[in-house]
Amino acid sequence: MRVTENAYDVRIRPATPQDAEAVTGIFLASRAAALPYLPRVHSDEDTLAWITHVVLPTSTAVRVAEGAGGELLGFAVLAGGDELDHLYLRPDVLRRGIGSRLLAEVREAAGGPLKLYVFQRNAAARAFYERHGFTAVAFDDGGRNEEGEPDVLYRWSP
């Protein structure tokens, strides 16, 4: 089934514990499609446990994008009040404005400056954040993340 939702057909809402499995599926599918070079450092089961027991209950805000049929299309996580920790979409719903809507929700929840890390090789994500006013402020050799993949620290201020 092809998804036809665009940003205006999507409802953004706070995530609930019942969303853990769908959020995990989006996380895994998005990373596999966009970042095939990343090593898999955790099993699917460990990733589900992390989403269920760490991400959803301890993050400042987690927002999900829900399609007209109730299916989850993407999610965004605000951690520590000022870090966009995750923003992932299902691979079949890219470039429809859904990521921009999720980003706007996280900006509102933060109420001030945001920072985020993006893998240096993730050109599509880097271009997305730069279009939305984020500026690269530091480059890392990969020593700060589990994957050992060089990343970029971006910042945005309202």
C-alpha positions, -999 to +999 in steps of 0.1 A: +000+000+000+014+034-010+011+061+016-003+093+002-002+115+033+015+149+032+022+171+062-014+184+062-029+150+064-009+141+094-016+145+131+013+152+154+008+140+190+027+131+221+040+095+220+025+070+244+040+037+257+018+019+232+038+035+204+071+018+213+069-010+188+060+013+159+086+039+169+112+011+170+101-001+135+105+034+121+139+038+137+152+005+123+137+010+088+149+045+085+184+038+096+186+008+073+174+028+043+193+060+048+224+048+067+233+013+053+270+019+061+263+020+099+272-010+119+244-027+137+255-024+173+222-036+189+197-063+181+161-054+172+150-066+206+175-045+224+165-015+204+128-021+213+138-023+250+158+009+247+128+028+231+104+013+256+123+018+288+146+047+281+136+069+252+098+071+257+097+075+295+128+097+301+129+121+272+117+157+276+092+153+247+085+126+221+062+135+192+048+111+166+034+118+132+002+097+127-014+091+093-051+093+086-054+055+092-037+058+126-004+044+114+028+060+127+049+077+099+077+092+120+088+105+154+110+131+170+126+131+204+137+161+225+162+152+252+175+173+280+153+202+270+176+214+242+187+184+221+169+170+192+180+135+199+161+117+171+140+126+141+131+096+119+105+090+092+094+058+075+114+056+042+082+057+021+070+091+035+101+113+030+099+147+014+062+154+022+067+180+049+062+155+078+098+159+091+094+197+090+062+194+111+079+172+136+108+196+138+084+225+144+068+206+173+102+199+189+112+235+185+080+246+203+085+220+231+121+233+236+111+269+237+147+280+228+179+270+211+184+234+199+214+213+192+216+180+174+242+155+160+241+141+125+265+116+109+288+135+086+279+111+057+242+116+061+240+143+034+202+143+032+197+149+069+224+176+069+207+194+040+173+191+058+187+207+090+206+234+072+174+243+052+157+247+086+184+272+099+207+249+118+245+257+116+273+232+118+295+242+148+317+212+154+329+180+137+338+149+156+358+118+146+331+093+158+345+088+192+314+101+209+289+076+194+285+039+196+288+034+158+322+051+157+309+072+128+321+108+124+294+133+131+285+170+131+271+191+159+245+215+147+229+244+166+198+265+160+185+296+178+151+312+174 
